Amino acid sequence: FTEKEAELLQKAALPPEIINDPVMFEAMKDAILLEVDNIIAAAVITQFANLLNRKMHGAVPELSTIDSSSFETVIQKRLDDQSHVINFKTNFSAKEKSFSPMFLWFMNKSFIDDIKKLSITD
């Protein structure tokens, strides 16, 4: 999420009593972003598990704040010669509010191989 999108989501998803209490807001502002990530990741992982007829799980979502100049370096550190990254941006809209978070998912080689096998058989 951009900083602006994160603030928009926090204000849209958290109740006024949390938003108006600085201590509570500080405690909850990142939690709501992680929860959105977790919900989306779980939905996608479930679909892949069903498609591939495999047991699958995702890692615990993590929230990182990085500036654009170090973005590429951060990604390269996470990748190795067996990994792949899926980068996508999505749009959420509701009642005159919208945001477009970017998601990065790191996949291992065995997952990619299963997707390739499925593609060949279809």
Steps between C-alpha positions, in 0.01 A plus 500: 500500500613853448492709814186675376328169417594355840346799676186474287457131578566553869239774520246300298544174690557609858213628716497867609582417863831349388577771243437774757713339772870552412619209717247255360551624144877453527444144623252413222612691192745238371287207618219591261742511204637158594148363533407615148819337368420180690144482365609549139793259529281232660244529220763465228687217676173309547426531128849376406474211750167395350628537144818300566333256742773569756526607859643849500557780744636850484745674725382740764447835327758763578482872465811681382544870450762569235576793278487463124876531460567183703206296364703304242773419753244366748348272234837370382595406856182290533548317172739216443553286193206276601245775561251693296312812591150594396439872514153634445299807574128482565221753540250518784210744481209581728295811573723757334813339645748295308851374543740289294739299713794315348557143609822300471481125535813286496452151356739206515606293201277201581191723492600646164567148365150390607346798321699415185381137514141612538539738204631221278211264582229759430 
